[in-house]
Amino acid sequence: MKKLDFEAHFYTREYVDTLYRQKGYPRFGTDEQTQGRRLWYNAEVGQPFADFLLDALLDLGEGRLARMDKCGIDVQILSLSAPGIEQLDPTVGAAVARHSNDLLYEITKKYPGRFMGYAALAPKAPLQAADELERCVKELGFKGWNTHSNFADSYLDDEKYLPILERAAQLGVPVYLHPTVPAIPQVKGYGFALAGAPFGFGLETALCMMRLIYSGVFDVCPNLKIILGHLGEALPFLFKRIDWAYVRPFDPAARPKLSRKPSEYLKDNVLVTTSGNCFTPAFMCTREALGIDNILLGTDYPYEDPEEALEFIESLPVPQAEKEAIYSGNAFRLGLAR
């Protein structure tokens, strides 16, 4: 049984250099108090970024493969890691995206059968981004678009980004919606601990997903698929609650202008990965809410321990057939891999 990792990240040297040259945010810099490297998402939120992490992101060769082999990962589907290029100047972002996509393509050719890719796009030039997605899918063989949960001044549900989502739907490829630091100011004040992966990341991605649902994009593009990490960013826990405004609006005129309940879009248009959430109660909730057929393997490498991710799945109190569905069976059935 093959194991396909749907959330694994990388950097290019050009991407790193671009983030160091940034005068605004996001950018790489130094914490004046600790003198440690920080990935600054804004003036108050800096993610600690030790050498081992940066080195692992830049390693697209034998070191990465050795780690995959150690834990039994056959294939990583690689995505350009946070903070993403969505917040960069569109011209700069488009150049970085194309370079990243071309380099990733070369890696997939160098190590056939071990790596696949998600496209990086600069969405603030939507039509060009849609064309780049098409190039990546049709010419480079990529499996979708990896984007982030806000673009600083906008979210993915903004109508101007619809051409990219429509193109993804036409191409039959998913959009992996990855977290970033929330745009809302209330998460500031406690650093990366509140705004980052421990809490803010999930909050922001769930918000972005709900905005997509309420925008009606899944009525316009009914076959559009979104992939969420971390067992669905807590949304499976909220299935009953998010339907409340649709089922019990008190005033029918206040019902969201949707053709179905919000939870139905989550069931039909969303896949989730196991990345970075090795917590059995969370898994069991997701399994019951979404069904095992919508869960894919994700390790969140190198931010999380891939050995722990695989050990977690093996420890789950579910039949072996369900574990195999997570490892790759669902991906093959859905046409996300061959």
N, C-alpha and C positions, 0 to 999 in steps of 0.2 A: 504494500500500500504506500503510494507516494505521499510525501508531505509537502504541501505548497504553502509558503508563508506569504500572506497577502499584505502584511505591513512590516516592511524592513526598509531602512533609510540609508541615504548616502549623501555625501557632499562632493562637489568638484573643487579643485583649487581655485578656479576662477570665481566661483560662487563665494568662497571664503574671502578672497581678496576684495570682491565687490562689497561684502558686508563690512570689511575693515575700512574701506574708503568712504562708506556712507557718512554723510554729515548729519542726516536726520536719523529716524528710526524705521526699521530695526537695524542694528549694527553690532559688530563685535568691538569690544573695548576692554578696559581694565577697571576693576573696582579699586578706587583710590584707598579704601581702608585695608583691604586684604591683599591688594596687588594681584589678585587672581583674574583670569580671563572671565568675562561675562558676555553673554548674548543679551544685549539690551533691547527689549521690546519697546520700552518707553523709558522716561527718565527715572522711574521708580522701580521698575521690574527688570532685574537682570538675572538670567539663568546661569548658574555656575557651569563652566565648560572646561573641564580638565583636559590635559593632553591626551589621555587614553581614550576619551570620548571622541575628540576631534580626529585622532588617528584612526579610530575604528570606522568613522563615517567616510573618511577619505580612502580607506582600503577597499578596493574593488577587485582584489585578486586572491592570492593564495591564503592570506591570513583569514579573510572572510570565509573562504571555502572550507578551511580547516575547522572553523567554528561551526559552520553548518553541518559538516560531516560528524563532528563530535556529538551533536544532539539529534542527528538523523533528519535534518531538513534537506530535502532534495532540490527545491527551487525557492528562490526569493523573488518576489515581485517588487522591484526597487522603486522608491519614490524620493525625490529631492526633499530633504528634511526641512522642518520648521527653522526659521520663520516663514519660509516660502518667498516667492518673488512677487506676490500679488500687491504688496505695498510699495514696491520700487517704482520709480519712474517707468512708464510703459515702454519707452524706447530702450532703456537699460535692461528692464525685465525681459523684454522680448529677445534681446541678444543673449542674455544669460540662459534663458529657457532653451533657445535653439542649440547653444553650445552644450548644455547639459543633456539634452535629448540625443544629440549626435554622439556624445561621449558614451552615454548609456547604451546606445545601439551597438557601438563598437565592443562594449563589454559583453553584451548578449551574444555577439558573434564569436568573441574570443573564448567564451566558456559556454558553448551550446548546451542547452538543456538544464543549465543551472540558474540562469537569471532571466527574468522578464522585466518589463518596465511599465511604469505609468508616465504619461507625458507631464512635463512642467509647462505651464502657460502663463502669459502676462494678460490677465483678463480685462484690464482696463482699456485694451484695444480689442474689443470683442470679436469683430469679424476676422482680424488677423489671428487671434487666438483660436478661433474655430477652425481656420484653415491649417494652423499648426497642429491641432489635434488630429485633423484628418490625415495630414502627412505622417504623423507619428503612428497612427493606427494602420494606414494602408501601405506605407513604405517601410516603416521601421518595425512593424509588428507589435506595437505596444498594446496594452490591455485596458487602458482607460486614462482618466485624468485624475491626478492627485492635487487637490486644492485645500485651502485652509478656511477656517470658520468665519473669518471676517477679513475685509480688504482695507482696514483702517477707517475709511469714510463710508463704507457700504457693505452690504451683505449679498450673498449669492442670489437671493430672491429678487434683487433689483432688476427691473425689466430690461435694462441695458445688457445684462448678461445672458438673456434668454437665447440668443443665437448660439452660444457655446453649448448650453444644455440641449437645445434642439439638435445640434450636430452630434453630440454624444448619443442621443436617442436614435438618430438616423444610422449611426455607425454601429449601434448595438453594444456600446461599451459603457461600463459604469463610471461614476464619479466617486472617488474616495474622498470623503469629507473629513479632513484631519484637523485636530484642534490647533489653536494658537491662543495667545493671551487675549482675554476679552476686551472688546472695545469700550464696554461700560466702565465708568470711572470708579464705581463702588468696590471693585476688586483691588484697587490700589491701597497702599498703606501697610501691607504685610508681606511685600515682596513676592518672590516666585512661589512661596509656600501657599499663598492664597490664590494668586493669579495664574499660576502655572499648572503643571500636571496633577498635583494632588487634588485640586478642586476647580479652579477657574476654567481649565481646558474643557472639561466635560460640560460645565454649565454653558459655555459659549457655543459649543458644537450642538448641544441639544436645542439651544435657542435658534441657531441657524437652520437646523432641520425643521423645526416647527414653523419658522418663517417661510421656508420653501413650501411646506404643505399648505399654509394659509394663502400663499400667493396664487394657488391654483395651477402650478406648473405641471403637476401630475395629471391634471385633466387635459392640459394641452399636449403633454408628452407622456401618455399612459404607460409606455414601456421603458421610461427612464429609470435606471437603477442607481441608488446611492448606497455606498458602503460606509458604515460607521464602525469605528474601532471601539475597544473597551466595553464589549458586550452591549453596545447600543447607547452609550453615554447616558445611562440611567432611564432612558425613555421607556423600556419595557416595564419598569416599575410603575410608570405613570399611565399605562394604557387606559385604564378606566377613567382617570381624572381628565385626560386631554380630550375625551369625547363629550365632556359635560356641556360645553357651550353649544355643541351641535345637537345633542340629544335633549337637553333641557334648557333651551334659551330663554324661557319665560315669555319672550316676545318673539314670534317667528321671524319678524323682520331683522332681528339681531343675530339669527343663525349665520355662521360663516358660509360664504358663497362657494360651497364645495358640493360635489356630487356624492360624496361618501363621508363617513366618519373619519376623523384624523387617524385613528388607530388602524383603519383599513388600508390607508396609504402606507403606513409603516409595515404592515404585514405583506403588502403586495409589491412595494417599490424599494424596500430597504433590506440590505444584507448587513450582517454584523460580523466582526471578527473578535477573537478571544484576546486580542492584544492588551497587555498591561492590566488585566483585571482577573487575577488568579484567586477568585473568591467564589466558593461553591454556591452559596445562596444566590449570588448575582447571576451565576450561570444558570441555575435551575429556574430562576424567574424568567430569564431571557428565553430559555428553551420552551417554557410553557407559553409565554406570550407570543413569540415569533414562530416557534417550531424549529426542530433540529435542521430542517432543510434550508434554513436561511442563515446558518452559522458557519463561518469559515475560520481557518487557522490564521492567527496573526501573532507575532512575537514582540513587535515593537523594537526590534534590534536596531542599534546597539544600546538603546536607552534602558531596556529591560533584559533580563537574563533568559536566553532562549531555552536553556535546559529546564529552568523552572516552568516555562510555558508548556513544554511538552510533558513534563512530569505532572503538571496540574491536569491536563486533559486525560492522561492515563489514570489518574486517581479518581476521576468523576464516577459517581454511581449510576452510570448509564450503560446500555449494551455496547459491546465492541463495535457493532455495525454503525452505531451513532458516532462513535469516535472516528471511524474510518470515513464517515460522511464529512465530518469536520476537516479531517486531514486533506482530503482531495475529492472525495466522492461528489460533494455538492458542487465544487468548481467544475468538474467534468460534466456533470448533468446540466449545469446552467450555461455551458459553453464558454466559461471564463478561462479554460485551459484545455489543451489537447495532449 
